[in-house]
């Protein structure tokens, strides 16, 4: 089964305009104090939004204030609905492959991640109807096919409500709800299987399955915790909830029987048991897709969807170019995570990449064996302009307009995506104007410099633009350009006061930047739990980041570190009105 | 139930669609073609229709939007020169002139602008939220990378669709429909691709595919026994949710309860033994051309309204801050950037094009039936955009168009002007026109009990 692709759209270049607006702000005296950028303070959900320029979302709380480090306290529970992919993966796990892909509520990705959208948005009425129709569609197909339904059910029901029916409902319910059914639930679906059978036990089972597939216990991840025997001030996730958390993190799908068996045995309440299952799940190909999906969201690759370029202006930009760029990023990340098992931060500095023939031409490199559909590994030249994701097609193209670069957007990506720093939106009365008359005969950089000359804009633009200017030699499709608007390009810039000549200089700097590792921890955590981190979790996130660093910033090690941390295993008690 | 399909009508429609010649079908959707709905013909009262037509990025800027906007010396092509009945349309309102729309000019948001996080006064935010909900945006979550486009209050279409005075005890098959045309969106984020919300973080994604809209409305199984079983099954699903509901905190409980409310609505729909349409149009072609797609979507919507499958819709031509590239108009960059670049003439051309699209939709609703009554006669279609203009994001001089007669309650072809007027006066006027008691409307500084009496019969 495939997740339906979102409708094509023209969005990549566009986040830029507001990005430019968003960057133009001088709300804080700390605005351009680059040397304080590693200091982080509050900008997390639930806190008063006191974010100012340069603060990092979810950094090491307290480091810069001299306050004693507060102990870790778990954050609140969430109730994520399954994302499209999680739903479809779960359906395939429950009913088998080959079912059609129905229309489903679109995912949303606030704070980059579908899991956060799934935990914060309310399902629309059309979305509820689509679940109802999907359940009818799937069960109709499966139960109309005699060999298929017998394989699913595993026994032949002779009469509505017989032992075969009851046994199947218990087994299917455990898979669907990711825990054993309660007595009431078992009775409910057994009752439906009889009432709606019309004398045909198969028909009854079909309806019971369709009902369970519409139950909130299936459609939402119910992970609310139980009293923690070692700390009465918090809850821990149950063994079955841990199975669900592990499985959706590592497979983006529902637990299999082996994982549920481990949960039944209470194995997932111990580090040893968690690590054993983590190793097993990571060894399964499903984990590759799940990790790929995480990086696609972390790197914001959804913004590549629907990007267009005028072929008369950019003859190299073929209809397949966007997919080529996306594939390159996927191959590069997978190579780092699985084959090299290297420092994941090097995705922003490595000269190793994977190109097909059109990317080879775009970068001006030779790539033996590359064809339009064959990607081959290449080492980018040591004396060339490119190294790392920030010098490759995907980043450069999705952070540009149709006809010109967007240095502010590129710089903002470096700040917010790579370093996890926040750039707040502008004040309500900001003047957004770049005077077009004055722009005549100038490079884009020179026009943007006006922002920094204007005191009301200088704060944010001084923060965002200097790293963005480093990419000015790459045009809106990521090809090299010598001139901009007919004038020589100045690609020098800086990051936090460190002068840099170009994007290669930035790549060298990021290769060993602790903030990059800390940022990946924050983003993985948000993805894993379906909400933003809260301040009381930062001490534990700092610890995870330290352990991640000690493990050579290897990504699969980070997953192992995270799943056994209290961050992933405990939760605050929710206040419930009776 | 097997829907009856009057052959002559279908054949005609298929021919018209195949030829792409949809501008004027010539043959009205006659009541005679709807044999199972005698009730409506007998009804003394006309059931009103409420719709929203939304387009992105306002209008070309002029001095009325602010000092900076006035520096180019560009004329105001939106505001008609004269006020009152039978006004002469301005250049940008000319495409709508045939439908005798009423227009209110000079309106702007009056809501408070919270200081933190900054940026909430921006037109995309303040203007859009006031036009669609009468309230400020929700501050929480705004300071995130994609600027969560989320509401505090339901959008006006949902206010109407959930109002008991509007629908009474027997709502039609769908309380509302959401339709979209351009798929371009500003952020890769669902919130930015929807204009209808039932509440905070509760967007209703518009149907973007003509085939999908057709299927939703007309592809209803005819086996009532099977539908009855599916409806009965939802009782068990609702029961099954209870053990979860009582364990949740307030926010998640609300999310779940909204889901369960929708389940009840789906259940009602499954139990309906009537209310499907007897006059199923052929499955339409998809089109990437905004005007053609507007006509196709508009035609399906017209049949749905004629069959009383719904009485409320939102029609999103382009999504807020759209990045649609109007290459057909010779515009190289996406629209949002084109506005910021100060390309006034291109923004004028795009706005004119968007008004042509509005007119194409109204064309579909304006076809007279056997009683000499059109859907548009029954309807109030509220045309609006997110701010006054996109060059500086000013939310002054916002666009407000009322198309239709709301069953005689709304006076067409009038221009009312109130410089610096409260946008929610338009909301009050609309809600009263469609028969909803509205002592006041607007929130957080935008409250008003005033109406534009010149527009109400």
Interface residues (C-beta under 8 A of the other chain):
Chain A: X7 X8 X9 X10 X11 X13 X14 X15 X16 X17 X18 X20 X21 X22 X25 X27 X43 X45 X48 X49 X50 X51 X76 X77 X78 X79 X103 X105 X106 X107 X108 X109 X110 X111 X112 X117 X120 X121 X122 X123 X124 X125 X126 X127 X128 X129 X132 X136 X182 X184 X185 X188 X189 X191 X192 X195 X196 X207 X210 X211 X214 X215 X216 X217 X220 X222 X224 X300 X302 X303 X305 X306 X308 X310 X313 X401 X402 X403 X416 X422 X424 X425 X426 X427 X428 X429 X431 X432 X433 X436 X574 X575 X576 X577
Chain B: X68 X113 X116 X117 X118 X119 X120 X121 X122 X124 X126 X139 X141 X142 X143 X144 X145 X146 X147 X148 X175 X178 X183 X184 X185 X186 X187 X188 X189 X190 X191 X193 X198 X199 X201 X202 X203 X204 X205 X207 X208 X209 X212 X216 X229 X230 X232 X233 X234 X236 X237 X239 X240 X241 X243 X244 X246 X247 X248 X249 X250 X252 X254 X255 X256 X258 X259 X262 X263 X265 X266 X269 X270 X321 X323 X324 X325 X327 X332 X333 X334 X336 X337 X340 X341 X342 X391 X392 X393
